[in-house]
Amino acid sequence: MEIKVVKHYSKDYWKCVRLRDKILREPINLMFSEEELYLENDQIHIGCFEDEKAVGCFSFVKLNSNTLKMRQVCVHSDQQQKGIGSKMIEFSEQWAKDNGYSTIMCHARESAVPYYEKHGYKTEGKLFREVSLPHLKMKKSLQTNN
């Protein structure tokens, strides 16, 4: 298994888009528009691949010089419960630290909140709706207290 940054509009990017579509969008009857995908050109896209097949992915949006927003996190349904999500979180945190960021935040679907809490993310604020589903804002500081 390989986790890596993928270039916007590359072959691997499109594999990740198809995975996000299947796992995150189709179940709630949403489709990506060409414009949405075009506007992802300034995001950092991370893919997890096994034998050239995308099995997990997410994207980062730079909010400011310290904070990244993790979005569109998914793992292929056949590969869930195998530690891929945890490996992607480890990769995301190391990548963020290596690139000078100290905080990662996300809008977690309500069903995923316990998963993020297990990885040290803290909820902020109240439940809200996004893409017709309940979400909570979550955040994790990557600074270690010595």
C-alpha positions in Angstrom: 0.0 0.0 0.0 1.2 3.5 -0.9 0.0 6.8 0.3 1.1 9.8 -1.7 0.3 13.3 -2.8 -1.4 13.2 -6.2 -1.4 16.0 -8.8 -4.7 17.7 -9.7 -6.1 16.2 -12.9 -3.5 13.4 -13.0 -4.5 9.7 -13.6 -4.4 9.1 -9.9 -6.5 12.2 -9.1 -9.3 10.8 -11.3 -9.1 7.4 -9.6 -9.6 9.3 -6.3 -12.5 11.3 -7.7 -14.2 8.1 -8.8 -13.7 6.7 -5.3 -15.1 9.9 -3.6 -18.0 9.8 -6.0 -18.9 6.2 -5.2 -18.4 6.4 -1.4 -19.4 9.9 -0.6 -21.6 11.3 -3.3 -23.7 8.5 -4.9 -25.3 7.4 -1.6 -26.8 10.9 -1.2 -27.6 11.5 -4.9 -24.9 14.1 -5.5 -22.6 14.4 -8.4 -19.5 16.5 -8.9 -19.7 19.3 -11.4 -16.8 20.1 -13.8 -16.5 23.5 -12.0 -16.2 21.9 -8.5 -13.4 19.6 -9.7 -11.7 22.5 -11.5 -11.8 24.5 -8.3 -9.9 21.8 -6.5 -6.7 22.8 -8.4 -5.3 24.6 -5.3 -6.0 21.8 -2.9 -3.6 19.1 -1.9 -4.9 15.7 -2.9 -3.8 12.5 -1.1 -4.5 9.0 -2.3 -3.9 5.6 -0.9 -3.3 3.0 -3.5 -3.0 -0.8 -3.6 -1.9 -2.3 -6.8 -2.6 1.0 -8.7 -6.2 1.0 -7.3 -7.4 3.9 -5.2 -8.5 2.4 -1.9 -8.7 5.7 0.1 -8.2 9.4 -0.3 -8.8 12.9 1.0 -7.9 16.5 0.2 -6.5 19.4 2.1 -7.7 23.0 1.7 -5.2 25.6 3.0 -7.2 27.9 5.4 -4.2 30.0 6.5 -0.5 29.5 7.2 -1.2 27.3 10.2 -4.4 25.4 9.4 -5.5 22.8 6.9 -9.0 21.6 6.4 -9.2 17.9 5.6 -12.2 17.1 3.4 -13.7 14.4 1.3 -12.1 11.6 3.4 -13.1 8.1 2.2 -12.0 4.5 2.1 -13.3 2.0 -0.4 -16.2 0.0 1.2 -14.3 -3.3 0.5 -11.3 -2.0 2.4 -12.9 -0.5 5.5 -11.9 -1.7 9.0 -8.4 -2.6 7.7 -6.6 0.4 9.2 -6.4 2.4 5.9 -8.1 5.4 7.4 -5.8 5.4 10.4 -2.8 5.2 8.1 -4.2 8.1 6.0 -4.6 10.2 9.2 -1.0 9.4 10.3 0.2 10.5 6.8 -1.9 13.6 6.8 -0.6 14.7 10.2 3.0 14.1 9.2 2.6 15.8 5.9 1.0 18.8 7.7 3.9 19.1 10.2 6.5 18.6 7.5 4.9 21.5 5.6 4.7 23.9 8.5 1.1 23.5 9.6 0.1 23.1 13.3 -3.7 22.4 13.0 -6.0 20.2 11.0 -9.7 20.7 11.1 -12.6 19.0 9.3 -16.3 18.9 9.1 -17.0 15.3 10.1 -20.2 13.5 9.3 -22.0 12.7 12.6 -21.4 9.0 12.1 -17.6 9.6 11.8 -17.2 11.7 14.9 -16.2 8.8 17.2 -13.6 7.8 14.7 -12.0 11.2 14.6 -12.2 11.5 18.4 -10.3 8.2 18.7 -7.5 10.0 16.7 -7.4 13.0 19.0 -9.7 15.4 17.2 -12.0 17.5 19.4 -15.5 18.7 18.5 -16.3 22.4 18.3 -19.7 24.0 18.3 -23.0 22.4 17.5 -24.3 20.0 14.9 -24.9 21.5 11.5 -26.1 20.3 8.1 -23.8 20.0 5.1 -24.6 18.1 1.9 -27.9 17.3 3.6 -26.2 15.3 6.5 -25.5 16.2 10.1 -21.8 17.3 10.7 -19.7 18.6 13.5 -16.6 20.8 13.2 -13.6 19.0 14.6 -10.0 20.1 15.1 -6.7 18.7 16.2 -3.5 20.6 17.2 -0.4 18.9 15.9 1.9 20.7 18.3 3.4 18.5 20.9 3.7 19.7 24.5 7.1 18.8 25.9 
